[in-house]
């Protein structure tokens, strides 16, 4: 035994389990008078936000919530969703944020799978949640306690579903003296469900340690200052808002809430509250690029956006740069708490052309500072591919910002962690500067006449046409080549373009075999976080004819 192992044990003075709950306590203690939440007419300081969260925690405890209990939340980006992110982990319970665009059968399936004890639901979602609760009781015999949120910013229809009203419940309980977090940082903090495009969704279980470290990594990655004004354009139900509920708490910042993610509301909030940070999928950034100039009038301060959720087209990055918005590209998955890598900008990039800067910034980049490993490996041999920008492999992560595993799914967990790395399913190369660049999801690569075509590369070319506002490229059956690319395109309302013109445009940017053989002007299915649902387009491509 080393001398450094003697009489030097962990104790309450020198070791505390890492949990992002501690950020809330600190900001309430030292920044208690500063603004924490803005939502319509409501304003809460950090002292008030902490008190409301502690009242919610006390109320949930009175309902039997404790370590290992699941609390589900069907909420938009409102103060109640912020408070759930602080109160539920403080009880060592597990937060399950529900996708507000799911249908009743899938919501019922998820509530049953994670064994939800309590459901906090906004009145706007009463119709779908009433049906989900009916299915949950009829098919699974489960009846969670329901707490209804009646947000003053929502004036539409919606009945109450439960025995408890959120505000009355808070007022009926004295706040807990402290939001403490777990004794073991490995304890689960959240369960988030993947989209389930093939088979049932998988419940991604994350832990307090990872949430704490990724919240810190967000701030370090973005060099965020104290007291940011953070605009909630990203749904908080998506990977727990990429851990930003906790990042904002750590920095004593302000949550500016939005029930609706629409360009006029986003730009108005930026102007009125001088919001300086926001996160969104590429499609939301495109909304801002294409918004009328008058909506952007008066935004004269620096605005920093983070983009992830899909590979951002270079044209979008260029467009945001022209607006003066500073965009940082990050990459990740639900299994790594949202973003876990970043295209770190280097000073010498500023001397490059705008298009080259967009290309460099459009890469998936390098691992977050507190993520221990990210590379591209051959999934068969688990050997790293050469850093030549050509050899393709699968992006893999390892470290503290990786999930515990999939809930009640040991086989999927074991498969995801084969070889001691988390397998993402994303195909990529390592460029000579060690930055990673995605070529495609493994299922999205188009193999035409034996040649691999990256759908992302073709989409980048299409986005460079001024008429294109959204596009997606998938494989269609081809009697000669086996597969060939077909493009689904949405255009700007005031711009006319033909399929022939788009094909000619692509021919000027791509090798001939990569050019789409067909252009279809059709609505593109998207998730609530702005991800394009290519599995639906692949189904369409099997039979649909082109619309010229």
N, C-alpha and C positions, 0 to 999 in steps of 0.2 A: 504494500500500500504506500502510495506517495505521501509525502508530507502535506501535499495540497488536498489530500482526501481526509485529513484528520482534523476534527473539531471545526470543520468549515461546512456545516450542513445548511440546507435550505431552511428558512424560517419565515415567519410572517413579516419580518422587517426587510428581508432581502429577496423575496420571491413572491410574485403575484401572477396568477394566470392571466394571459393576455385576452382581453375582450374589448371590442369597440364601445361597449357600454360606458367604459371609464371616460371616454371623450365627452360624453354628455355631462357627467358630473363635473368635470374640469371646467367646461365652458360655462356652466351654471354658476360655478364658484368664482371664476375670475372675469367672466364677460357677461355676468347676469343681467346687466342693464342694456346690453346690445341686442339688436333685432335678430331673432332666430327664424321666424316664420312670417311670411306675408301671403295672404290669400284673400282676394277681394277686399272686403272691409275689415277683415280680421288681421290683427297684429299681435304677435307674441314675442316677448323678450326671451333670452336664454333661461332666465330664472323661471319664467312662466311655462316655457316649453318643457323644462325639466319637471316642474310641478305637475303639469298635465300628464306627462308620461308616467310619473310616479303614482298618480291617482289611477291611471289605467292599469298599471301593474298591480296595485292593491285590489282593484276591482276584479281583475282576472284571477288573482290568488283566492279571492273569496268564492270564485266559481270553481275552484278546484284545480286551477292550472298550476303546474309545477314542472320539475325537471322531466324532460321527455314528453310532455304534453304538446300537442300540435294546435296552434291557433292559426286559422286561415283568414285571409283578408281579401275581400272583393271590393277594392277601393281604387278610385282614380288618384291622381297626384294632389292630395289634400293634406291638411295638417294631421288628420287622423292616421294617414298612412305613415307620415314621419314618426308620429308617436308610437305606432305599432312597432316600428323598427327599434325603438328605444326600450319600450316596456316589456315586450315579449322576451327578448334575450336576457333582460335583467332578472327574470324569473327562472332562467335556465330552461325555458320552454323553447319550442321550435316554431319559427315563423314560416308560414306557407302563403306566399302572395300569389293570388289567382289571376290568370290572364283574363282581362275584362271582355275579351272578344270571343271566348270559348262558348260552345253551346252547352245546354243543360246536361245531357248525358255524360259528356266528358268532364264537366265540373263535378258531377256526382261521383264519377269514377275516381277522380283525384281526391276528393274529400274522404271517400272510403279508404283509398289506398294509404293515405297518410294518417288515417284515424283521427280526423279533426275533432277536437273536443269543443272548440268555440269557433264561431264564424262571425267576423265583423264585416258587415256589408253595407254599402251605400244604397240609398233609396232608389237611385237611378237604375240599379241592376235588379230591382225586386222581381220583375217578371221572369227573367232567366233563373234567378236564384230560387224563386218559389218552386219552379219546376225541378230544379236540381235537388232541392231538399225533399220534394215528394218522391223522386226516384231513389234518393239515398235511403229514405225510410222504407219504401216498398221493397226494394231489391236487397238492401243490406241491413235493414233494421237499425240504422244509425241515426240519431237525432242530436246533432250538436247544439249547444246553447247559441242563440243568435242575438247579436247586438246590432241594432240599426243605427246608421249614421244619417242624420238629416242636415246636409250641408246647405247653408243659406245661399250659396252660389248656384245651387241647382233648383230650378223652379218648375221642372217638369213633373209628370205623374210618377207614382211609385208608392205602394203601400208598405207599411211596416210588417216585418215577417216574424220578429221575435218578441220576447218578453221584456227586453231591455233597450232603452234609448241611450245612445252613447253619452251625450252630455249629462243626462240625469245620473247615469251610472258613475261618471267621474265625480260629480258633486256629492254623491252619497258615500264616497270613500276618502278618508284622509290619505295624503300621499305617503308612500313608503319613505322611511328616513333616508334610504340610500338605494340607488340603482347599482347593484353589486356585481352582476355577472356570475359566471360559473366558478366552481372550485377547480375544475379541470378544463383547460383551454381546448382540449380535443373534443369536448362535448359539442353536439350539434347545435348550430344557431339557426339554420334554415333548411327547408327542402323546397327545391324549385324544379318544376317539371319541364322536360324537353318537349319539343313539338309533337313527337310521336307520329312522324310521317309514314313510318312502317311499323305496324304493331302498336302496342300500348306505349304511352309516354314512359320515360324513365324519371324517377324521382332522384334528383341530384342533391345529396346531403353534404352541406358545408359546415365548417366548424368555426368556433370563436377565434382561434389563432389565425386562420387564413383570412377571415373577415377583417381582423385588426391589421394584419400586415398588408392586405391589399388596399385598405383605406389609406394607410400611410404611403404606400407605393403610388396611389393616385396623385397625392399631393406632391411627392418627389418628382414623379414623371412629368407633371404639368408645371412644376415650379410654382405652385399656387401660393399666393401670399396669405397672411392672416385676413380674416373678414371678407372673403369673396362673397359676391352676390350671385348665387347659383340658381339658374332658371331650370325648372323641371320640365324639359321637353322630352326627356327619356322616361318611359313608364317605370315607376318604382317597382312594379311587379316583375320587371325583367332583370333577373340576376340581382335582386335587391338593389336595383338602381345602380348596378356596377359598383356597389359599396359606397357610393357617394353620400347616402344619408349619414354615414359615419365619418366620411372625410370632411363634410361641411361642419359637423359637430366638432371634430378635432381642431379646426381652424377658427371656430367661433364665427362662422359665416352665416349668411341668410339664405334660407330656403324660400324661393319665390315659386309658389305653386301654380300649376295650370291644369284645369280640368280637361281642356281641349287643346290638342296640338295642331294649330292652324297658323299659317304665316302672319295674318293680321294680329292675332293674340300674342304670338312670340315677339314680333317686332315692337308692339305697343308696350309689352312688359320690359323689354330691353331699354326702351326710351324712358318710360316712367320711373322704373326702379334702378336704372343704370346697371342692369345685370351684366356681368362681365365673364361668366363661364356658363357653358351649357354642353350637353352631350346629346348625340342623336345618330341614327342610321343615315346613310347617304341620301335616302329619299327625302328626309326632312331638311337636310342642307340644301338639296335641290329646290325645295319650296322657297327657301330664302333667296337663292340665286335668281329664281324666276319671278319673285314678287315684284309688283310695280314699285318704281323708284320712290314714289311718294310715301309708301309705307315705311321706307327706311329713313325718311327724313328725320333729322334731330338726333340720330344715334351717332354721337361725335366722340364717344369714348372707345377704348380698345375692348373688343369682344373676342374671347377665345373659345373655340369650339373643339370638341373631341368627337371624332367620327369612328364608328366601328359597327359591327353587325353584318357587314358585307364589304367586300373589297371596293373601296371608293374609286369611281372612275376619275381619271386624271382631269377630265373636263370639269368635274365638280370642284376639285381642289383648286384648279385655276380660277374658276368662277368666284369662289369664296375669297381667294387672294385679291381679285380685282375689287371686291367689295370692301376690302380692308380687314376682313375677319381672319384671325390667325388660327389655322386648323392644325390639330395634332391627330395623327392617325394611330389608333391602337387596335389590337387584335386579341381575341380570346374566345372563350366559350363559357357556357353555364358551369361546366365542370371545373373551370379555373376562376370562378368568382366574377366572370365578365372579362374585362381586359387584363391581360397578363404579359403583353409585349407591346412595344411602342417603336415607331419609326423616329428615333431620336434625331432631331435636326442638328446638323453640324454647321458651324459658322461659315465654312467655305462654300456651302451650298448656295448662299445668298448671291454669289457671283455667277451662278449658272442661269441659263435662260429659264423663264417661267415654266415652260413645258418640261424641262429637265428637273426643275424643283418639284413639280407635280409628280413626275415619275418616281423620284427618290422618296418623296413623302407618302406615296401610295403603297409602299412596301409594308409588310407586317413587322419588319424591323428586328429588334433584339429584346431579350427578356426584361421584364420589370426588375428593378434593383433588388427587390426582396423575393424574387422567384429564383430558385436555385439552378434551374436548367431549362433550356429551350433549344432545340436543334432540329435538324432534318435527318431522319434515319431511314435506311432501307428496312421496311417492316418485316421482311423475311429474315435478314441476317442481323438486324439491329446495329449495323455499322453506319457511321455518319457518312453522308454523301460528300463528295469533293465540293469545295467552295468555288465553283466555277460558273455558277449561274445557269448551268445546263442540266446536270444530273438531278433527277427528280426523286424525291422520297416523301415521307410523311412527317408533318410537324408533330413533335412530341414535347411534353413538359414533364418536369419533376420538381418537387419542392414543397414548401409550406403553403403555397397558394394553389393547391390541388384538392379537389373534393375528398371527403371520406370514402365515398362510393355511392352506388345506386341503392336506394331503399328497397329492401326485400327482393333483391335481384343479384345474388352472389355470382351467378355465371357471367352476367354482363359486367360486373365489377372486375372479376378476374380477367376477362378479355380486354377490358380497357387498360388494365395495368400490366399486361404481359411484358416481360423483359425489364420490369422496373421503371417503366416510363408510362405516362398517360398518352394514349393514342388518340389524336384529334380527328383523323379521317381526312384531313386537308393535305393535298399534294402541293409540294413547294420545292424551291431550289434555295441554296445558300449562295449569295452573290460574293464576289471577291472581298468585299469589305465586311463580310460576315453578317450582313443584313439578310433576313429571310424574305422571300417573295412567293406568295401563293400563286400557283398556276391554276388550281381548281380544287373543288371537292372531288374525292375519288369517283363519286357517282356522276359528277357533272362533266368529266372529261369526255369529249366526243372523239371516237375512233373512226376515222374516215379513210378507207383504203389502206389501213394499217398505220396511218399517221395520227398522232395525238393532236387534237385541237383544244386549246384552252378557251372555254366559253367566256372567261373573264377578259381575255385579250380581244375577242370579237366585240364584246360589250363596250370595252374602252373605245374602240374605233367608232362604234355607233354613237356613243355619247358625245363624240367630238362634232357631230352634226348639230347645228344650232336649233333644228326643229325637234330634236329628241329630248323628252323630259324623263322617260323611264324606258328601260329595255331589259330583255332577258333572252339568252340564247341557250337552246337545248338541242338534243339530237332528235332527228326524225329518221324513220326507216328509209333506206335508199337501196333500190334493187341492184345498183351497180357498185356502190362504195360501202355498203353495209349500213353506214350512218352518214348523215350530212347535217350541217348546222341550219337550224331555222330560228329566225329572230322574231320575238314578239315586241312590239313597239307601241308606246304611248307618246303622242306628240303634243306640243304646246297648242293651246286653243286657237291662237291667232296666226299659226304658221302652217302652210300647206307643203306637203312633200309626198312624192310617190315612192313606191317600192323600188322602181328602177333607179331613181336618184340615190336612194340609200345604198343600194348595191354598188353603184358606181363610186360612191363616196368610200365604201369599204375597200374597193379594189385599189384605191390610191394609198391605202394604209396597211393592207394585209397581203400575205401570199395568197395566190389564187384559190388554193384548196381550203383556206380558212374563211373565205367570203361566204356569207349566208346564201343558201340556194333559194331561200324563200323569206319574205317579210310579211308578217301578219299584224295588221293594225287592230289590236284587240286590248281590252282591259287586262292588266296583269295582276294576278292575285298576290296579296301581300299580307303578312302578319301585322298585328297591332304595333309591333316595334319597327315596321318598315322593311322587314326582310321579304324578298320575293320568294314565293312558294313554287320552286321549280318543279317539284314533284307533280303539281297540278298541270303545269305546262307540258311536262313529258307525256302525261295522259292525253292531253289535247292533241299533241303532235302525232300521235299514232294514227289519227283518223281525219282531223280537221283539214279543210282545204285552205289555201291562201286567200287572204282578202287583200286585193290590190288597191 
